[in-house]
Amino acid sequence: MKNNKPYRLIISGGGTGGHVFPAIAIASSFKARHPDAEILFIGASGRMEMKRVPEAGYKIVGLWISGLQRKFTLANLSFPFKLISSYFKARAIVSEFKPHVVIGTGGYASGPVMLVANRFKIPSLIQEQNSYAGLTNKKLARKASTICVAYPNMEKYFPANKLVVTGNPVRKDLLGLINKKQEALNFFVFGGKERTLLIIGGSLGAKTLNESVLSGLDKLIDAKVQVVWQTGRIYYERIKSQTATKDLRKIRIYDFIKQMDLAYAASDVVISRSGALAISELCIAAKPAILVPSPNVAEDHQTKNAMALVEKEAAILIKDNEARKKLVDEALRLLYDQQLSDKLAANIKTLGKPNASEEIVDEIEKLVACN
C-alpha cells in the first residue's frame, strides 16, 4: 500500500470506557497532528462506543460481535457465527477503506478487525491499558507490528521486541485542571467554600460504590459536602428513586458525566474503581483518591493497579467487601485532612504520563512510514 496522504486509520475496540476513551484520545491526537487524516472506528453493535464515538465527532461502523464468556453459557453457542459474520464484514470495510494502519484497543470488535489487518498484511498497533493483558490482545499480539503498553514487564504476555511503554492515552482536557476550578464550580452550581467529593464507578457504574455512598449519604449531607456522583446508566433510576426524599441541594447525580474535566476540576477528593483508564486519569488530574478495586475482573488486576499507587503513598485502597462500612467515613476524613490530601495529590501526579497519546501517534507514524 502506498503512503499517500491523507492518512487513513481504522481504530477498533470497545465494550467499556476503558477501551473506548483511549481509542478516542489516540484519534484526537492523530487528528491534531494530521488534520486531513481520515479515521474510521469499528465497534460492537449495541455497545457504548456506538454512542460515544459519534459524540466525539468520528464515524463508526458496528459489527455483530460479543465477548466469549469464560464459563459455558448458551450465549457462547452463537459466538462462532458472530465471529465469522464480523470477520467478513470487517474484511469488506477494510478492503473499501484501505487504511495505512489498523489500531486495536481491546474489546469485542477489535478481534475480527485485527485479524483482517493481519490477513491483508496491513501494519497494526495494539494498545493494552492494563497490567494484566486482555484475552483479545494476547491472541492478536503475535502478528501485531507494535504493542503500546501502560506498564513495564509486559513481556510475559507479549513479544518483547514489539513492546513500547507509552502509558495510557487520556483526554487532553484533563491537563491544566487548576485553571478550570471556578468554571467547574459554576457548571455544577456549587459554592467555593465547601469541599467537593467526586464518585465515579466507571462508564457502566459500580454497584458497591453506589450502595456504599447511598448508605452514607446522610453523613455527607450533614457534613455539607458537595457531591458529584456518577452512578452509571443501569443504576441511575434506582438511585434517583432511593434519594428522592433526601436533601439534595449539594448533591449532583448523573448516569454519565460527559464533562469529566470539570468533574475532576471541581473535586477535592475522588472515589473510584481502579481500572487502567481511571488510574491514568487520576494521575493526570493529580487528585487525592480512594480506590475500591472491582473483584469481578481477571486476575484481580484492579487490586494490582491500586497497589501500585498505594505502595508509593499516592492513593488509599479500600476493599470492595469493606466499602459499605468504611468508604464514606474515609472520604470525609480525607476531605478534611489537608496534609494527607496534599501528599496524595503530589505523589500521584509524579506517576502521570501526559504525553502517552503523542507517543502512540509517534509509533503510528513509524508504521505509516514503513508501509
N, C-alpha and C positions, 0 to 999 in steps of 0.2 A: 504494500500500500504506500503510495507516495505521500510525502509530508507536505501537503498543501494547506494553506490557511483558507478559511477559518478552521481552527482545530475543532474536532468533533469528539466528544466524550460521551460514553454511556456510563452512568453510575447506578448501581443496583444494590439494594439492601433495604431492610425494614422490619416491620413487625412490632418493634418497640422504639421509643425515642432514642435509646442507646445506639441503635443502628441508623435511624433516620436523620437525627440532627448532625452527627458528624458528616454524613453524606452531603447535607445541605451546606455545611461550613466549608467543605472541600470545594464544592461547586462555586460558592460565593468568592472564595479566594482565587480560584482559577479565572473566574469572570473579571475580577478586579484587575488581574494581570493581563488578561486577553479578552477585552470587551466584546470582540466579534465571535468568540467561541460559541459553538452550538453544543448544548448539553441536554441530553435526554435521560430521564430517570426511568428505571423499570422496577416496579414494586409488586406486591401481592395484592390482588383484588380484595377489597373489603377491609384492608388493614389501614393503620393510621397514616401511612405515607401517602395514600391516595388523596388525603385532605391536606396534610402539612406541606407536601412538596409544591402543589399549585399555589398555596398561600405564600410560599417563598418566591414565587414567580417562575417556576420551572415546569416544563411539560413532563408528564409521567404516563406510562402505559402499564396496565395491570396484567399480571399472569394469574392463572387458576392454580394456585400452589398454596400449600400449608405445611407446617412442620411435621416431622415424623416423631411420634411420641416414643419416649424411652421404654415405656411398658406397652404391652399389647392392648390396643383398643380397636373398636370397629372402624374408627376413622382412619386407622393405618391401612386398611384394606384398599382405600381409594388412592393412597399415596402414589403407587406406581403409575396409575393413569394420569394423575395430576402432573407428575414429573415429566412424563412423555409429552403430554399436551403443552406444558410450559416450555419444554426444550424446543419443540418445533415452532412455537410462537416466537420465542426468543431468537431462534435461528432466522426467521423471516424478518424480524425487527433489525437485527444486526446486519443482515445482508443488504437491507434497504438503506440503513443509516450510515454504514461504513465508518465506524469510529476509528480514530487513531489509537485510542487506549480505552480499555474497559476497567472500571473500578468497582470492587465489591466491598461493602462494609459489613457483611454478615446478615444473617436472617434468611427467611424462606426463599425469596426471589433471587438472591444472588447466585445460588447454586446453578440453575439452568443457564443463566446468562454467562457465568464464568466458564461453564463447560463449552458453550458455543464459542466463546473467545478463544479457548484452547484449540478447539477443532479448526477454527479459521486462522490459527497462528497470529492472533491479534495480541499485542502486548497487554498484560493485565497486572493490576495492582490490588492487593488485598490490604485493607485497613482493619486491624484487630484491636478492639478497645480494651479488652480485659487481660488480666494476668493469667487467666485460665482460658485458653483458646476455644472458640466456639466450634461445634461439630462441622458446620458447613465450611468454615475457613480451613480447618485441619484437612478436610478431604480435598480441598482445591489447591493447597499450598504447593504440592509437588510440581505443578505445571505453571504456577504464577511466576511473573517476571520479577516482581518486587513485593515485599511484605513489610508494611509500616506498622510498628507496634508501639504501645504506650509504656511497656515495662521491659526492663532488662531480663536476661536469662530465659528468653523465649525459644532457645534452641531445642528445648525438649518437645516442642510442638512443630517447629518449622525448620526448614533447611537454613543453616547459619549463614550461608553465603548470600541469601536473599533478604536478610533482615536489616531494617533501618529503624532505629529508635527515634521516633519523632514526638511522642506524646499524642494525646487525643485532640483532634480539632474541636474548638468551641466557637461559639458565635462572637463576632468581633465587637458586638455591642456590650459585651461583658468587660471590656477594657475601659479604664477611666471611670469607674463607677462613683468614685468620690465626688466627681463633678455633677453627678445626677441626683444627689441626695434630696435636694429641695424639690426638683421636678418629680421625683418618685413619691415623696410625701404628698405633694399636691394631687398626683394621679390617684392615689388611694384615699384621698381626703382625710389625711392624718395630720395631727399636730406634730410639732417639732420637739416637744419636751419628753413625751413618753417613749419608752423602749419598745422596739418592734421585733416580733418573732415571725419568721417565715417557716412554713411547714410544707415540704414537697415530698411526695411519695413516688416520684417518677411519673411519666406521662400517663400511665394507666391507674395510678393511685396505689395506696398500700393500706390494707385492712388494719394491720396492727397500729400504724401511726394514727389513722383516723379514730380508732377506738380509744387509743391512749389519750389523744387530745380531747375527745368527747368526754371521757371520764374525768379529766382535769380542767374542763372548760371554766367551771365556776371559779377555780383558783386564778386563772388568767384574767377573768373578768374582774374579780375582787382586787387584783393587783394593778388594774388599769393598764394592762399591757395591750398594745396594738398588735393584731394578728392578721397575717396574710396566709390563708390556708387553701392549698390546692388539694382537693380530695380525690381527683381522678373521676372520669366520667361515670363509671359504674357505681360509685359510692355517693355521688353528688346529691341526688334527690333524697336519699335516706338521711344524709347528714343535715340537709336543709330542713327536713321534717323534724328531726330529733332536736334541732336547735331553735325551732320556731318560737318557743316561749322564753328564750334567753335574751339577755340584754346584749345585742349585737352591734351596738353603736361603734365599737372599736374593733370589730371582727369583720374581716372581708373573706367570704367563702367563694371559691371558684372550682369549676370542674377541671379547667385547664387554664394556665396563665400564658398568654402569648408574649406579654411584655416582661419576660424574665429578667431582663437587665434592670428594670425599675423595681421588680420584686427584690432582687438582691441589693440594689442600691438603698432601698428603704429599710432593710433589715439590720438589726444589731446582732442577732443570733439566728442560725438556720438549723432546723431539724430535717434530716434527710435519710433516705436509704443510701447505700454505699456502692451503687452501680458505678461502672467505669466513667460514664459521662458525668454523673453527679459529682464524683470526686474531682474530675478535671475542672468542672465549672467552679466548684468551691475553692480550688487552688487559685484560679484566676481571679475570682471575686474577692478572695482573701477575707472570708467571713468566719468567725468562730462557729464551729459546727458540732452538733451532736448527731452521731451516726448510729442508725439502727439497721444492721445488716439483715437482708432478707434470708431466711433459712431455706427458701424454696428455689435455690439455684445450684447449678452443677458445681461439685467440689467445694461448696461453701466459699466461693470466690469473693463474695461481698465482704465476708469477715476478713479475708486476706487483704482486700483493698483497704478496709478500715484500719486494720492493724498497722499497715504501712504508715499511716498518718499518726496513729496513737503512739507508736514507738518513737516518733520524732516530736512528741508533745504538740501535735498540730490539730488534734481533734479529740473529742470524747466519744467513747463507744458504750452503748447500752444494748444488751442482748435483747433479741426480739421477745423472748418469754418473760423479760423483766420490765418491758416498756410500759405496760399498763399501770404498774405501781410507781415507777421511777421517773418516767420521761418528763412530765410537766414540772415536777419538783426540781429536776436537774436543769431544765430550761430556765426556770425562774432564778435559780442560783447563779447560773452563768450570765443571765441578763443583767444582774446587779453586782457581779464581781468583775469590775472593770480591769483589774490587774490580770486576772486569768483570761478574760476576753482578748485583751491586747496581746498576750503571749501566744494564744492560739492563732490569732489573725496573722501575727508576724511570722510564725513558724509555717503556717500553711501556704503563705504567699511565696516562700522560698521554693516550694515544690511545683509551682505552676510552670507550664510550658506554653507561653502565649504565642509562640511562633510555629506551633505544630502544623497549622493549615498551610503556611508558606513552605515549610519543609516538605510536606507531602506534594505540593504543587511542583517543587523542585524535582522530585522524583518522577512525577508525571511527565514533566518536560524532558527529562533524560530518556524516558521511554519513547516519546514522540520523536526525539532526535535520532533514535536508533531504528525507527520504523521506516 
